[in-house]
Amino acid sequence: MEALKDAQTFRRFVDALVNDALQESPRKPGYVPCTYLWIVEGDTFLGSLAIRHELKDFLPNEGGHIG
């Protein structure tokens, strides 16, 4: 995403991901806390994992733990 090349935009993006892991953070109804992990090699982004802290009814079939 081109916008993430801007340092301030990238920092806000990272802050939002970190906050999403906190139980007390506000989120949309039905959404659960989630920890995001990045896979990198040097400066190259290879992929990511989204580890949800709990499952709601639709997640095992639609979202699971790894996104």
C-alpha positions, -999 to 999 in steps of 0.1 A, spaced: 0 0 0 15 33 -11 2 53 18 22 32 43 55 45 29 48 77 48 64 73 83 35 89 103 9 68 84 29 37 90 32 45 127 -6 50 131 -11 17 112 13 -2 136 -3 15 167 -38 4 155 -25 -32 151 -9 -32 186 -40 -18 202 -62 -44 185 -45 -70 207 -57 -53 239 -89 -67 254 -100 -32 264 -96 -16 230 -128 -6 213 -138 -27 183 -168 -35 161 -195 -58 175 -185 -94 169 -148 -86 165 -123 -101 189 -88 -91 201 -61 -101 176 -23 -101 176 -6 -95 143 28 -109 135 48 -101 105 72 -124 87 102 -105 72 135 -112 57 158 -82 60 138 -53 47 114 -75 27 79 -82 40 70 -119 33 36 -123 50 17 -121 83 -3 -140 108 -34 -128 126 -39 -147 159 -73 -141 174 -75 -144 212 -109 -160 212 -134 -174 187 -169 -163 179 -195 -185 162 -185 -176 126 -147 -176 130 -139 -213 129 -154 -216 94 -149 -181 81 -119 -165 98 -101 -190 121 -69 -179 138 -46 -174 108 -56 -147 83 
